[in-house]
Amino acid sequence: MTPGAARDATGDRARVADAPLLELRGLGKRYGATWALEGVDLVARAGEVHALLGANGAGKSTLLHLLGGIAAPSAGEIRLDGTPVTFASPADAARAGIASVHQELAVLPQLTVAENVWLAREPRTRVGALDRRALRQATVELLEGHGLPLDPDAVTGSLSVANRQLVEIARALSASARILSLDEPSAVLSLAERDRLFEIVRRLKASGLLVLFVSHRLDEVFEITDRVTVLRNGRQALAAETARTSRDALVHAMVGHAVVARPGPARVAGERAVRYRVRVDAGEPPPVEMAIGPGEIVGFGGLVGGGRTRLARRLAGLEPGSVATWRAPDGETFTLRSARDAIGHGIVYLTEDRKRDGLFLDLPVVDNASAASLARIARAGWLSRRRERAAVAPTLERLRLVAASLSMPVRALSGGNQQKVLFARALLARPRVLVCDEPTRGVDVGAREEIYALLESLAAQGVAVLVVSSELKELIDVCHRLLVVRAARIVAELPPGARERDIVEAAVPAASRAAAA
């Protein structure tokens, strides 16, 4: 080979190495007359973490569905290694090396880690029986090879959410995935779990995988990603190297305008001498007692697993075996043992898991929004659909719900719009006390600000608001007081101006702090 030919060959190899693994050219998806995605271009290479951002309903899920073979494009094409591909099913996409870890994890809780990882691809003996020894060995090699800290024999249902997520990642890697999409992977993780996930993502990137990273948390985008593509209203609004853009630029691309930084919670005027007072008896003394005033926003902070949700549910009478006794500012005393009791007395709980505990996914938007207020909307036991729609529509309009129709199943809405339907249900129940568990989980930066404004508006109208959140900055920005929860008990109260470090230190037992020192 001549020197010139050698140089040409080297150049060819460099161009191939630099060629994009994934290209989307004019990709579009139409449902009826509506384009959910239109004319989207995207270029992503092996060995990079590529952020996919956008407001709720911007088209991110649609794009991932097209890439994963769940739906077929109406326009444009998908290219892998420069070659156009079509997928008739998710199995086709998997065979092409495309795998997804969705927000709603799809592991089977009754099976072991190993059985989940190799589901439908288990090694067999000569007579067709399951080869458990080979199954375990293959799983051990896979987990150790990628640094995934899992026990192959553990029953998946016994694992934390973070470890179940790792099981899904292991399943993708076992199928020799070249492209892995992670949809809101840190939404329910503690800080330590998130850091561990990010270390795994960095190792996957170093091994040559393309990781598509979907998140509404912009600090994560700048920490873990190399490039970013922003969608707005189904179209590409921005494509850039992460290091060469800014938070303001991303927010503007996502929502179409700047979002003003929050000034922090306004102080509650005067001392609230008259408050709701509540005592929770859960069969394990001593009882938990707390107070919250009308017009006050109080936050529950602490570590993941510290019992914040358990205590919040007990306050609303939703935990079997516990009893919540409330005394209202007007002197009324009542006891909650069920959701019916709570709603009847104006104590409304907004769940952290909207899909499992909150929404009737296959029912229309209007049915979901009215579910807690049917007794008030109905007349003489008769529910008029016209009256129901008239009662629901103004609240959904106030919340700026984006939906093609109020008759469409709520399952078809984006995560942020599903959250708005849940808020509508809470507002229509006319709460005196609103307990919000992770109110902004999985929503975009624009919807997040709208939710904060809504909570402040409710407080201004005299509603007592309790916010449970794993995002400490959110609590600091929104709440007038912070209560730190550990083992489902209140262990400290922090004033406005508290720092994230103060919350964490109060949440960690003194013995643990001493051992760490």
N, C-alpha and C positions, 0 to 999 in steps of 0.2 A: 504494500500500500504506500502510495506517495505521501509526503508530508502534507500536501494540500488536501488529499483525500482524508488523511487522518484528522486534519483540522475540521473538515466538513462533517465527518462522523461525530466528532466531539460536539460540534455545534448542534447537530441533529439530536444527540442525546440530551443536551442542555435544554433544547426547545421542548422535547418530549417531557422532561422532568418538570418544566415550568408550565406545561399545558394544563388547563383546568380539568379537574376530575369531573366536575358537575357544571353544566351550563343550562340555563333556562332561557329560551329565546321566544319573546312575545307570548309567554304562557298566559292562558286565560281560561276561566271557567264560568259558564253561564247557567243559571237556574231560571228557567222560564225566560222572562224578558230582562232579568237582573243579572248583571255581571258581578260576581263575587270577587273575581280576579281578572285583570285585563292588562295585556301588554307588558307583563313583567319579565325583565331580564335580570339574570343573576349569574355571576361567575364565582366559583369557589374551587380551591385547590386542595389536594391531599396534604395532610400535615398542617391544617389550620383550623382554628375555632372561629366560625363565622356566625355572628349574631344576626338573628332575624327579629326585627322589632316592628311595632305598630300598635296603635290603639286597639281596643277591643272592637272586633268587627272589621279590622283593616284587611283581612285576607290571609293571615298567617296560617290558621288551621286549614284553610282551603288549599294553600300551597303545599303544606305537609301531606294532605290527603292525596293530592295529585302525585307527589313524589313517592308516596308509600303505596300506590296502587289501589287506594280506597275509592278514588273517583278518577274518571278519565277527563283529560283536558278538552275544552271546547275549541281552543285555538292555541297555536304555538307548538313548541316541542321541548322535550327534555333530552339532553345529550349527556352520555357518560363516556369519558375519554374521547370526546369528539364525535361519537357515534349516536345518532338518534335512537331512542328506545321508547317502547310503549309497554305499559303494564296493564294486563287484564284483571289482575287481582293483587292483594298484598303478597301472596306467595311468589308471584312474578318479581315483585320489587325485592323481596328477600333473596331470591336466587341471583339477582343482580348486585347484591351486596348492600342493600339499603335497609336499615333497621331504625325503629323509633321507640322511644320511651315516653309514653304519654303521661299527662298529669294524673289521670285515673289509672293507677297501676293494674296490670292484667295478670298478676301472678295468681296461682291457685293456692289458697292458704292451707289446704289440707295436705299438700304434697311437700316433700323435702326440697331443699335448695337444688340438689342435683337433679331431681325429677322435673323441677320447673325449668332448669337451664336447658335440658335436652328433651323437653316435651315433644312428643310425636317424632323424635329422632333418636330414641334410646337405643343403645347397643343391644344386640340380641345374640343369644346362643345359637348353636347349629339347629336346635329344634324350635327356635322362634321364641323362647322364653326370655324375659328381661335378664340381662347380664348385669347384676348389681355391682359386682366387683369392677367390671370395666366402666360402668357408669360412674362409680365413685372416683376411680382413678383418673378418668378423663376430666371430671369436674375439679379435682385437686390440681391437676396440671394447668387447667385453664385459670383458676383463681390465683394460683401462685405466679403464673406467668404474667398476669396483669396487675398483681398486687391488690386483689380484691379481698378484704378481710371478712370472709364468710366461712361458716362451717357447712360443708356439703350435706351433712346429715341432719341439720336443723330443720324443723318444720317451719315453713315459710310464714304461716300465720302467727307464729310466736315472735317474729322479728319486728324491729322498729320500722317505721316508714322509710327511713334512710337506707336500711339494709335491704328492704324489699325492692327499693329502687336499684340497688347494686345487683340484685338478682336479675332484674330486667336487662341491665347493662351486660351482665355475664351471658345472658341468653343471646343477645345481639352479637357479642364477640364469638360465641360458640358457632355461629352461622357464618363466620368469616366476613363480617360486615366491613365495608369500606367507607360507608357514610352512616353516621349515627346522629339522629335528631333527638335532642333533649328538650322537652316542652315544660317550661317552668320547673326545672329540676330542684330548685332550692326552696320552693314555696313553703314547705312544711318542715324544713330542716333547722336544727340549731346552728349556731355559728361554727362550732367544732365539726359538726357533720357536713356543713357546707364546705369548710376548708378541706376536709378529707375528699369530698366529691371533686373539688377543683384540682386537687393533686392527681386524682385518677384521670381527670380530663386532660391534664397536661401530659401524663404518660401516654394516653391514647393518641394525642396529637403528635408526640415524639415518635410514636410507632408508625405514623403515616396515615392515620384515620382523618377524615374530614368530619368535624363535629359541628352540626347546626344547632345553635344555642338560642332558645327562645326564652326571653325573660322580660319582666316589666321593671326589674331592679337595675337601674342604670349604673350603679356602682359596681355591680357584678360584671356588666358588659365591659367596662374599662379595665377591670382586673383580669379577666380571663380570655377575652376575644381578640382576634387579629384584624378582622374586617367586620363591617356591619352593613346590612341592607335594611332600609326602613320602608314599610308599606303604609300607605294612607288611602283609604277608600278604594282598596283593591288595586292600586297602582303603586309603582315604585316611586318613592319620594326622595330617597337618598341612598347612595352607595359610596362607601369611603373606607379607608383604613381607620381603625378605631383610634390609633394614636394621633391621627391628623384631624380628628373632629372634636367636638366638645359636647358637654351635657346639654347646653342651651340649644345647640344645633340639632341634636337628636330630638329633643322635646318639640322644637318648632317643626321638624319634619314629621313627627308623629301626629301632632294635633293641629298643625297649621297656624299656630300662633304661640307666642311666648307665654310661659306660666310663671306668674309672679311668686317669688319665694314667700313662704308663710312667715308671718311675724311672730308666731307663737300664740298660745292661748290667751285670750283676754281674761283678766282677773274677774272672778265673780264679785259683784258689788256687795260689800258688807259681809258680816259673819252670818252663816246660815244656821241660826239657832234652831229653826224648825226643819227637821229632816225626816226622810224615811229611815226607819231603823229596822234592821232585820236580824234575826237569830236563826242559825241553821243547826239543827240537830241531826247528825248522821250516824248515831249509834256508837261513836267513838269520842268520848269526852276529851277536852271540854268543847262546848259548842262554839261555833264561829259567829262573831257579831260584827256588824259594820253599819255605817250610816252614809247616806247620800242625799244631798239636798236637791230640790227642784231647781233646774237651771244650772246644775253642776255636771261637769264631765269628769268622771273618775276612772283611772286606768288600773287594770290588773297587769302587773309585770312580773317577770321571773324567768327561770330557766325552762327550756323544753322538758316536759315530764314533771313539772313542779305542781301540777294539779290546778292550774288556772281555769281550764275548761270545766273540770269536775266541780269546782266551787261555783262557777258561774251558773252551771246547770242546776246545782242544788238551790241556789238563790231563786231560780225560776220554777222550782218544784218539779224538775224533770229527772232527778236521779232517784231510782227505786231505793227505798229504805231510808231516805232523808226527808225531813220536814222543815220547811221554811216558814217562819212566823214573822209577819210584817206589821209594823205600826206606821200608818200614814201620818203626814203632818196635821191632818184634821182630827187625829185621835182614833180613826178607824183601825181596828185590828183584824187581820185575816191570816189564814193558814193555807199554804200551797202544797198540794201533793200531786198535782198533775198539770199538764199544759192547759187543760180546760179551766182549772182553778186560776192559773196565772193570767190568761187572757181575759177572763171575767173580771179580774181586779186591776187590769191595766198594766200588768208586768209582762212584757213581750221580749222573747228571746230570739235572737237572730243567729242561727247556727254557723259554726266554722266550716262545716262540710255541706255545702249547698246541694250537691248531687246525691249524697247518701241520706241526709237527714232533713233537707229543706224543701226540695222541689219535687213535684210530680212530673217527671221529665217528659212523659208522653201526652200530658194534658196541655191544652192551650195556655197561652200567656195569661189571658183574662182569668181562667180558672185558678191558676197559681196565685195571682195577685189577690183574689177575693177570698181565698181559702179560710182566713182567720176572721172574716167579718160577714159571713153569710147570714148569720142570725140578724144582723142589723140591716142588711140589704134586702132580705126577703120580707114579704108582707103576708101575714097569716099563714106562714109556713110554705108560701109559694114563691119560688125564685124566678123572677122575670129576667131573661137573658139580656134584654134591652136595658133594664134598670141596672143589672150587674155591670154591663159594659160602661154605662154612663157614670157609675160610681168609681170604676177603676181607671178609666182613661185619663182624667185630669191629673191623677197622681203619677201615672206613668209618663205623661207629658212633662210634668214638673221635673221628673228624674232624667229626662232626655233619653228615654228608651229608644234604641235603634232596632226596629223590627219591621219586617214587611207587612205584618198583620198581627193583630192581637189574637187571632184565631190559630196562629201557627203554634206547633208544639214548642214548649220552652227549651226542649233539648236542642233545637236548631239555632238557638241564640249563642252568641259568643259568651265567654265566661263573665266579662264585665256586665253585659246586659242581663245575664241570668241573676247576677248579684243585685242589679237594680230592681228586678221583679221581686226578689226576696225583700228588699227594702220597702217596696210598695206594699207588700203584704203587711209588714210591720207597721207602716204608717196608717194604713187603712184600719188597723186594729185599735187605733187611737191610744197609744201607750202613755201611761204616766211615768213608767220607768222602762227604758229601752236598754236591754243587755245585748251588746254587739260583740260577737266572738269572731276575731280576725275579719273585720268588716271590709278590708281592702285586699284580701288575698286574691291574687290572680287578676287584678284589674290594672289598667294602664294608668299612666301618670295623670292624664286628664280626668278620668273617672275617679281617681283617688282624691284629687282636689275637690271634685264635686261632692264626694261622700263626706269629706271633712267639713265642707261648707254646710251640708245637710245636718250633720251632727251639731254644729254650732247654732244653726237655725232652730233646731228642736230645743236645744238648751235655752236659747233666748225666749222660747215660747213657754218655758217652765217645765219641760220634760227633764227628768233625771236620767243621765246617760252613763252607762258603764261600758268601757271599752276594754276588751281582752285582746292583746296583741303580742306576737313574738318579735315585732319590730320595735325596739326600744326607742328609736328616734321618733317613731310615730306617736308613741305615748307621750314623750316629752313635748312634741309639737302641738298636741291636741288637748291634753288633759290638764285640769286645774289641780288635781291631786293624784298621786300615784300610790297604790297599795301593792306591796311586794308579797307574792304568794309562794309558799314552799310547803309541799306535802298537803296541798288543798287547804292551807291555813294562811291567814294574813300575819306576816312576821315583821312588817315594817310599814310605816307611812312616810312618804317623801314629799317635800313641798315643791311648788313650781321652781324651775331652775335646776332641778336635779340633773345629774349627768348619767349617761349610760353606765359608766363605771360604778356609780352609786347604786344603781338598781342591781347590777350583777353581784356586787359585794354583799348587799343585803340579802340576796337570794341564796348565797352559798353559806352553808352552816359554818359556824366558827371553828368547829373541829377540823373541817376540810381545809379551811384557810390556814390553820396552824400546821396541818400536815404538809400542805404545799410549801409553806415557808421553810 
